[in-house]
Amino acid sequence: MRVLFVCTGNTCRSALAEAIAVREAAARGMRDMRPSSAGTSAWDGAPASDGALLVGIERKLDVNAHRSRQLTREIVEESALILAMGPHHVERIEALGGAGKTHLITDYAERSAAGRAIVDPFGGGLEIYRSTLDELERIVALAFDRIASERLDNGGAV
């Protein structure tokens, strides 16, 4: 299952969410999970931000090899589930054909419609990166709980 995480530049939030999802899938034995990420305004090939790299090291998340990529219609089409960091990302993804499989990550994970975005730490200090990473770790784990639950409800298929 291809799960796509989307933010703006694909150097902070979605890059970290992808790394967390890789770790989460391995820990749960979900070998068919294929987490990836993209950005609505990304520069193809940019590395993860310094803050994302540093907090990643602190939490044993490997974002060293991460390279940003611009969200495209093809990326949207190949993804089974798309989790966006903010409402404006959802709008852009849906404009590229992602309606029906795109959710605000907090709404999907918490099974709500609160519309709460994940704070963008770009340009901030390490404390904001740590706070964002704390929330992403919690939210991605909840999202994986939901994926696992829906797989059970659907006889293993999602």
VOMI-954676 format. One line per field, with one value per atom (N, C-alpha, C, O): x, y, z; residue number from 1; atom name. Coordinates in pm, whole numbers, padded with zeros to 5 digits. Layout:
<pts>
east c(X  ...)
north c(Y  ...)
up c(Z  ...)
nr c(NUM  ...)
atom c(CA  ...)
</pts>
This chain:
<pts>
east c(00086  00000  00089  00176  00067  00144  00074  -00039  00142  00092  00181  00303  00120  00193  00166  00051  00273  00263  00299  00398  00217  00235  00238  00153  00339  00344  00380  00352  00442  00473  00605  00607  00716  00847  00905  01005  00844  00890  01032  01110  01063  01193  01180  01281  01061  01041  00932  00960  00808  00698  00677  00676  00661  00632  00753  00738  00874  00994  01004  01036  00976  00978  00865  00886  00746  00634  00665  00632  00729  00768  00865  00848  00965  01062  00994  01025  00903  00829  00745  00740  00680  00596  00677  00630  00798  00885  00914  00907  00947  00976  00852  00859  00739  00613  00573  00531  00585  00549  00638  00590  00767  00860  00826  00825  00797  00766  00638  00624  00544  00416  00416  00316  00526  00533  00448  00406  00423  00342  00435  00466  00476  00578  00532  00614  00402  00349  00335  00298  00362  00350  00466  00582  00435  00535  00516  00459  00565  00552  00642  00753  00591  00669  00619  00525  00680  00639  00664  00741  00597  00612  00565  00507  00593  00553  00479  00508  00384  00306  00387  00353  00495  00583  00729  00812  00759  00893  00987  00945  01114  01221  01275  01329  01261  01307  01454  01539  01482  01619  01677  01793  01600  01651  01659  01573  01763  01773  01674  01615  01658  01578  01642  01763  01562  01613  01708  01702  01793  01888  01815  01857  01707  01631  01573  01577  01520  01466  01577  01557  01693  01807  01847  01870  01857  01902  01804  01844  01674  01578  01562  01532  01582  01581  01691  01669  01811  01923  01890  01916  01832  01796  01700  01708  01610  01506  01537  01451  01659  01699  01610  01574  01576  01503  01600  01669  01607  01702  01638  01558  01675  01630  01750  01735  01868  01988  01979  02025  01921  01914  01790  01773  01705  01582  01612  01701  01536  01541  01397  01313  01371  01234  01191  01273  01059  01004  00872  00795  00850  00729  00612  00623  00501  00379  00331  00321  00301  00250  00125  00094  00055  -00063  -00026  -00103  00091  00135  00159  00120  00221  00244  00111  00093  00017  -00117  -00184  -00242  -00177  -00243  -00188  -00264  -00056  00004  -00012  00024  -00066  -00082  -00222  -00322  -00227  -00357  -00419  -00542  -00335  -00380  -00286  -00164  -00344  -00264  -00301  -00418  -00199  -00218  -00145  -00022  -00221  -00168  -00153  -00227  -00057  -00027  -00120  -00137  -00178  -00267  -00381  -00372  -00488  -00604  -00570  -00628  -00480  -00444  -00372  -00378  -00303  -00241  -00349  -00338  -00452  -00562  -00625  -00652  -00647  -00706  -00621  -00674  -00491  -00400  -00400  -00403  -00396  -00395  -00524  -00521  -00635  -00763  -00771  -00833  -00709  -00705  -00624  -00643  -00534  -00452  -00513  -00448  -00638  -00707  -00712  -00747  -00678  -00670  -00796  -00791  -00907  -01031  -01069  -01057  -01115  -01158  -01051  -01082  -00926  -00818  -00725  -00619  -00764  -00683  -00751  -00872  -00670  -00721  -00620  -00500  -00669  -00583  -00533  -00614  -00404  -00348  -00407  -00431  -00430  -00486  -00630  -00669  -00708  -00846  -00851  -00930  -00765  -00762  -00721  -00786  -00614  -00560  -00654  -00671  -00714  -00800  -00946  -01032  -00975  -01114  -01205  -01308  -01162  -01238  -01250  -01207  -01308  -01315  -01275  -01331  -01180  -01139  -01063  -01061  -00999  -00926  -00799  -00755  -00738  -00617  -00494  -00470  -00416  -00293  -00177  -00180  -00077  00049  00134  00151  00187  00265  00391  00462  00416  00534  00653  00652  00754  00868  00972  01066  00957  01061  01100  01015  01230  01283  01283  01336  01225  01220  01337  01419  01343  01448  01421  01316  01516  01503  01382  01324  01343  01227  01100  01018  01081  00962  00971  00870  01091  01109  01078  01012  01125  01097  00948  00894  00883  00739  00662  00569  00701  00637  00661  00570  00783  00815  00737  00690  00723  00641  00500  00447  00441  00306  00301  00210  00397  00398  00412  00346  00495  00509  00376  00339  00305  00175  00071  -00003  00067  -00035  -00010  -00105  00114  00143  00110  00058  00140  00105  -00047  -00095  -00122  -00268  -00318  -00412  -00255  -00294  -00270  -00352  -00159  -00131  -00228  -00263  -00271  -00375  -00501  -00564  -00538  -00658  -00642  -00733  -00527  -00503  -00515  -00579  -00453  -00459  -00603  -00646  -00677  -00815  -00902  -00984  -00883  -00962  -00926  -01011  -00801  -00762  -00834  -00879  -00844  -00916  -01064  -01124  -01121  -01263  -01291  -01401  -01190  -01207  -01143  -01119  -01117  -01059  -00915  -00870  -00842  -00701  -00669  -00552  -00769  -00742  -00778  -00887  -00687  -00714  -00644  -00652)
north c(-00118  00000  00123  00139  00209  00333  00444  00483  00492  00602  00722  00714  00833  00954  01061  01087  01125  01236  01364  01368  01467  01590  01712  01730  01798  01930  02030  02005  02140  02243  02216  02195  02217  02204  02064  02040  01972  01833  01824  01737  01915  01910  01900  01878  01914  01907  01806  01689  01854  01772  01642  01535  01649  01525  01433  01311  01491  01408  01332  01213  01401  01336  01233  01124  01268  01174  01047  00937  01062  00945  00856  00734  00916  00839  00770  00655  00839  00779  00662  00556  00680  00575  00451  00339  00471  00358  00279  00157  00352  00287  00218  00106  00285  00230  00104  00006  00107  -00011  -00129  -00242  -00105  -00213  -00270  -00391  -00183  -00227  -00310  -00399  -00280  -00351  -00470  -00541  -00492  -00602  -00580  -00676  -00454  -00421  -00407  -00297  -00522  -00525  -00468  -00430  -00460  -00408  -00256  -00198  -00191  -00045  00022  -00017  00121  00194  00343  00413  00394  00537  00619  00579  00735  00829  00969  00985  01070  01207  01296  01262  01411  01510  01644  01652  01750  01884  01958  01941  02041  02117  02229  02276  02272  02376  02336  02419  02211  02158  02186  02198  02196  02201  02059  02007  01996  01859  01846  01921  01748  01715  01786  01762  01872  01942  01844  01757  01857  01769  01812  01920  01727  01764  01887  01906  01969  02089  02051  01939  02143  02117  02077  01985  02147  02114  01974  01902  01935  01799  01695  01591  01724  01631  01615  01503  01726  01720  01648  01563  01681  01611  01466  01378  01440  01302  01221  01108  01279  01211  01185  01076  01284  01268  01151  01082  01129  01024  00899  00811  00891  00774  00754  00642  00866  00864  00902  01003  00822  00849  00934  00885  01061  01150  01202  01294  01144  01189  01175  01262  01068  01043  01108  01102  01168  01227  01336  01419  01335  01440  01478  01392  01606  01654  01629  01615  01624  01612  01687  01692  01745  01821  01725  01625  01755  01675  01686  01795  01572  01567  01481  01407  01491  01408  01260  01178  01225  01085  01032  00919  01113  01072  01051  00954  01141  01129  01000  00927  00973  00854  00725  00631  00718  00593  00571  00465  00668  00658  00609  00655  00515  00461  00548  00558  00611  00695  00815  00799  00935  01057  01135  01167  01164  01234  01367  01372  01475  01610  01680  01653  01770  01841  01959  01998  02016  02131  02130  02063  02204  02206  02254  02203  02348  02396  02287  02287  02196  02083  01988  01936  01966  01880  01936  01861  02067  02129  02106  02072  02122  02104  01957  01929  01865  01723  01685  01613  01733  01702  01762  01703  01878  01938  01853  01861  01772  01682  01542  01450  01528  01400  01312  01195  01366  01285  01281  01232  01330  01328  01184  01095  01164  01031  00950  00854  00987  00915  01009  00968  01135  01238  01285  01309  01299  01342  01435  01423  01525  01598  01496  01425  01488  01380  01376  01267  01491  01493  01442  01368  01480  01433  01282  01212  01232  01088  01011  00913  01054  00982  00987  00888  01103  01122  01097  01112  01059  01032  01148  01132  01265  01387  01471  01431  01587  01684  01821  01923  01821  01945  02038  02160  01983  02067  02126  02232  02059  02112  02071  01952  02171  02146  02113  02147  02047  02024  02149  02196  02204  02327  02307  02208  02403  02400  02457  02575  02375  02424  02499  02554  02501  02558  02699  02786  02718  02847  02870  02970  02777  02789  02719  02656  02732  02668  02521  02468  02456  02312  02277  02170  02365  02334  02319  02232  02403  02388  02261  02194  02227  02100  01982  01887  01988  01878  01866  01756  01980  01980  01922  01843  01963  01910  01761  01685  01718  01575  01496  01386  01550  01484  01459  01349  01563  01549  01451  01368  01459  01366  01221  01133  01196  01058  01007  00892  01091  01051  01032  00934  01125  01122  01008  00941  00985  00876  00741  00652  00726  00601  00581  00470  00687  00677  00646  00569  00705  00675  00528  00465  00473  00331  00243  00135  00288  00216  00207  00101  00318  00320  00231  00157  00238  00153  00006  -00072  -00031  -00171  -00211  -00321  -00123  -00151  -00168  -00259  -00081  -00090  -00215  -00272  -00257  -00381  -00499  -00590  -00500  -00609  -00607  -00711  -00488  -00474  -00517  -00563  -00502  -00535  -00669  -00696  -00750  -00882  -00876  -00964  -00771  -00760  -00666  -00639  -00614  -00526  -00382  -00353  -00293  -00148  -00083  00039)
up c(00000  00000  00000  00086  -00096  -00105  -00026  -00057  00078  00160  00134  00147  00097  00064  00168  00204  00217  00309  00234  00162  00250  00171  00261  00349  00236  00298  00188  00071  00224  00125  00053  -00068  00127  00065  00063  -00004  00135  00145  00202  00163  00295  00362  00513  00581  00567  00713  00748  00770  00752  00803  00727  00788  00596  00522  00517  00514  00515  00518  00650  00651  00760  00891  00902  00955  00854  00859  00781  00825  00666  00587  00666  00670  00729  00807  00926  00957  00991  01102  01050  01114  00936  00878  00840  00857  00789  00757  00885  00887  00990  01120  01175  01225  01166  01218  01142  01203  01011  00930  00965  00976  00982  01018  01155  01174  01250  01386  01391  01475  01303  01300  01204  01194  01136  01040  00916  00852  00882  00765  00643  00599  00592  00486  00354  00270  00333  00207  00206  00103  00317  00324  00251  00270  00169  00093  00118  00035  00234  00262  00169  00135  00130  00053  00086  00165  00027  00055  -00065  -00155  -00064  -00170  -00114  -00006  -00190  -00149  -00258  -00376  -00217  -00314  -00378  -00486  -00312  -00367  -00348  -00313  -00371  -00345  -00461  -00576  -00429  -00528  -00537  -00440  -00650  -00665  -00627  -00675  -00539  -00503  -00383  -00349  -00317  -00199  -00081  -00066  00003  00120  00229  00222  00327  00445  00509  00501  00572  00638  00751  00803  00789  00898  01026  01096  01056  01177  01172  01272  01056  01041  01056  01118  00997  01010  01156  01202  01229  01368  01459  01538  01447  01534  01489  01571  01362  01314  01378  01421  01385  01451  01598  01649  01664  01805  01827  01929  01732  01746  01666  01653  01612  01533  01410  01375  01345  01219  01109  01119  01006  00899  00790  00711  00788  00680  00600  00518  00623  00554  00403  00330  00355  00211  00147  00026  00229  00175  00074  00093  -00035  -00135  -00167  -00193  -00165  -00187  -00331  -00422  -00348  -00483  -00490  -00395  -00605  -00632  -00651  -00722  -00587  -00603  -00748  -00803  -00807  -00944  -00950  -00856  -01060  -01082  -01079  -01028  -01133  -01135  -00993  -00962  -00909  -00769  -00699  -00625  -00723  -00663  -00711  -00631  -00841  -00898  -00840  -00817  -00816  -00770  -00620  -00569  -00549  -00403  -00367  -00422  -00271  -00227  -00119  -00110  -00036  00074  00081  00081  00086  00090  00215  00238  00297  00423  00417  00406  00425  00408  00543  00638  00550  00674  00700  00815  00596  00614  00514  00411  00543  00453  00311  00215  00296  00163  00083  -00040  00151  00081  00029  -00083  00109  00067  -00062  -00156  -00065  -00183  -00307  -00414  -00295  -00409  -00455  -00574  -00360  -00394  -00467  -00567  -00416  -00479  -00619  -00708  -00640  -00774  -00872  -00993  -00817  -00900  -00912  -00960  -00868  -00885  -00761  -00771  -00646  -00525  -00439  -00326  -00490  -00410  -00377  -00461  -00255  -00211  -00142  -00071  -00161  -00093  -00019  00030  -00011  00054  00182  00186  00287  00416  00482  00459  00563  00653  00755  00814  00776  00858  00998  01052  01059  01195  01195  01285  01094  01085  01064  01127  00976  00949  01075  01112  01138  01254  01373  01444  01395  01514  01484  01572  01360  01318  01355  01420  01311  01341  01215  01107  01230  01121  01173  01133  01264  01328  01235  01256  01132  01037  01092  01047  01190  01254  01174  01150  01134  01059  01153  01271  01098  01169  01150  01037  01257  01252  01167  01181  01078  00993  01071  01107  01097  01175  01093  01150  00960  00873  00917  00934  00935  00977  01127  01175  01202  01347  01413  01347  01544  01622  01645  01606  01709  01733  01819  01802  01910  01994  01912  01940  01810  01726  01642  01619  01597  01524  01616  01575  01739  01834  01862  01867  01879  01905  01786  01803  01667  01546  01534  01500  01561  01554  01659  01631  01779  01882  01829  01841  01771  01720  01604  01597  01513  01400  01445  01390  01544  01594  01647  01623  01720  01777  01665  01665  01574  01468  01369  01328  01331  01237  01302  01235  01430  01499  01499  01477  01524  01521  01380  01363  01280  01141  01110  01042  01158  01135  01214  01168  01331  01404  01319  01310  01256  01173  01050  01015  00985  00868  00908  00838  01019  01065  01097  01062  01163  01199  01074  01067  00975  00852  00773  00704  00781  00714  00777  00706  00909  00977  00939  00913  00935  00900  00757  00725  00670  00528  00491  00374  00589  00562  00515  00442  00558  00525  00410  00384  00341  00227  00258  00309  00227  00235  00120  00105)
nr c(1  1  1  1  2  2  2  2  3  3  3  3  4  4  4  4  5  5  5  5  6  6  6  6  7  7  7  7  8  8  8  8  9  9  9  9  10  10  10  10  11  11  11  11  12  12  12  12  13  13  13  13  14  14  14  14  15  15  15  15  16  16  16  16  17  17  17  17  18  18  18  18  19  19  19  19  20  20  20  20  21  21  21  21  22  22  22  22  23  23  23  23  24  24  24  24  25  25  25  25  26  26  26  26  27  27  27  27  28  28  28  28  29  29  29  29  30  30  30  30  31  31  31  31  32  32  32  32  33  33  33  33  34  34  34  34  35  35  35  35  36  36  36  36  37  37  37  37  38  38  38  38  39  39  39  39  40  40  40  40  41  41  41  41  42  42  42  42  43  43  43  43  44  44  44  44  45  45  45  45  46  46  46  46  47  47  47  47  48  48  48  48  49  49  49  49  50  50  50  50  51  51  51  51  52  52  52  52  53  53  53  53  54  54  54  54  55  55  55  55  56  56  56  56  57  57  57  57  58  58  58  58  59  59  59  59  60  60  60  60  61  61  61  61  62  62  62  62  63  63  63  63  64  64  64  64  65  65  65  65  66  66  66  66  67  67  67  67  68  68  68  68  69  69  69  69  70  70  70  70  71  71  71  71  72  72  72  72  73  73  73  73  74  74  74  74  75  75  75  75  76  76  76  76  77  77  77  77  78  78  78  78  79  79  79  79  80  80  80  80  81  81  81  81  82  82  82  82  83  83  83  83  84  84  84  84  85  85  85  85  86  86  86  86  87  87  87  87  88  88  88  88  89  89  89  89  90  90  90  90  91  91  91  91  92  92  92  92  93  93  93  93  94  94  94  94  95  95  95  95  96  96  96  96  97  97  97  97  98  98  98  98  99  99  99  99  100  100  100  100  101  101  101  101  102  102  102  102  103  103  103  103  104  104  104  104  105  105  105  105  106  106  106  106  107  107  107  107  108  108  108  108  109  109  109  109  110  110  110  110  111  111  111  111  112  112  112  112  113  113  113  113  114  114  114  114  115  115  115  115  116  116  116  116  117  117  117  117  118  118  118  118  119  119  119  119  120  120  120  120  121  121  121  121  122  122  122  122  123  123  123  123  124  124  124  124  125  125  125  125  126  126  126  126  127  127  127  127  128  128  128  128  129  129  129  129  130  130  130  130  131  131  131  131  132  132  132  132  133  133  133  133  134  134  134  134  135  135  135  135  136  136  136  136  137  137  137  137  138  138  138  138  139  139  139  139  140  140  140  140  141  141  141  141  142  142  142  142  143  143  143  143  144  144  144  144  145  145  145  145  146  146  146  146  147  147  147  147  148  148  148  148  149  149  149  149  150  150  150  150  151  151  151  151  152  152  152  152  153  153  153  153  154  154  154  154  155  155  155  155  156  156  156  156  157  157  157  157  158  158  158  158)
atom c(N  CA  C  O  N  CA  C  O  N  CA  C  O  N  CA  C  O  N  CA  C  O  N  CA  C  O  N  CA  C  O  N  CA  C  O  N  CA  C  O  N  CA  C  O  N  CA  C  O  N  CA  C  O  N  CA  C  O  N  CA  C  O  N  CA  C  O  N  CA  C  O  N  CA  C  O  N  CA  C  O  N  CA  C  O  N  CA  C  O  N  CA  C  O  N  CA  C  O  N  CA  C  O  N  CA  C  O  N  CA  C  O  N  CA  C  O  N  CA  C  O  N  CA  C  O  N  CA  C  O  N  CA  C  O  N  CA  C  O  N  CA  C  O  N  CA  C  O  N  CA  C  O  N  CA  C  O  N  CA  C  O  N  CA  C  O  N  CA  C  O  N  CA  C  O  N  CA  C  O  N  CA  C  O  N  CA  C  O  N  CA  C  O  N  CA  C  O  N  CA  C  O  N  CA  C  O  N  CA  C  O  N  CA  C  O  N  CA  C  O  N  CA  C  O  N  CA  C  O  N  CA  C  O  N  CA  C  O  N  CA  C  O  N  CA  C  O  N  CA  C  O  N  CA  C  O  N  CA  C  O  N  CA  C  O  N  CA  C  O  N  CA  C  O  N  CA  C  O  N  CA  C  O  N  CA  C  O  N  CA  C  O  N  CA  C  O  N  CA  C  O  N  CA  C  O  N  CA  C  O  N  CA  C  O  N  CA  C  O  N  CA  C  O  N  CA  C  O  N  CA  C  O  N  CA  C  O  N  CA  C  O  N  CA  C  O  N  CA  C  O  N  CA  C  O  N  CA  C  O  N  CA  C  O  N  CA  C  O  N  CA  C  O  N  CA  C  O  N  CA  C  O  N  CA  C  O  N  CA  C  O  N  CA  C  O  N  CA  C  O  N  CA  C  O  N  CA  C  O  N  CA  C  O  N  CA  C  O  N  CA  C  O  N  CA  C  O  N  CA  C  O  N  CA  C  O  N  CA  C  O  N  CA  C  O  N  CA  C  O  N  CA  C  O  N  CA  C  O  N  CA  C  O  N  CA  C  O  N  CA  C  O  N  CA  C  O  N  CA  C  O  N  CA  C  O  N  CA  C  O  N  CA  C  O  N  CA  C  O  N  CA  C  O  N  CA  C  O  N  CA  C  O  N  CA  C  O  N  CA  C  O  N  CA  C  O  N  CA  C  O  N  CA  C  O  N  CA  C  O  N  CA  C  O  N  CA  C  O  N  CA  C  O  N  CA  C  O  N  CA  C  O  N  CA  C  O  N  CA  C  O  N  CA  C  O  N  CA  C  O  N  CA  C  O  N  CA  C  O  N  CA  C  O  N  CA  C  O  N  CA  C  O  N  CA  C  O  N  CA  C  O  N  CA  C  O  N  CA  C  O  N  CA  C  O  N  CA  C  O  N  CA  C  O  N  CA  C  O  N  CA  C  O  N  CA  C  O  N  CA  C  O  N  CA  C  O  N  CA  C  O  N  CA  C  O  N  CA  C  O  N  CA  C  O  N  CA  C  O  N  CA  C  O  N  CA  C  O  N  CA  C  O  N  CA  C  O  N  CA  C  O  N  CA  C  O  N  CA  C  O)
</pts>
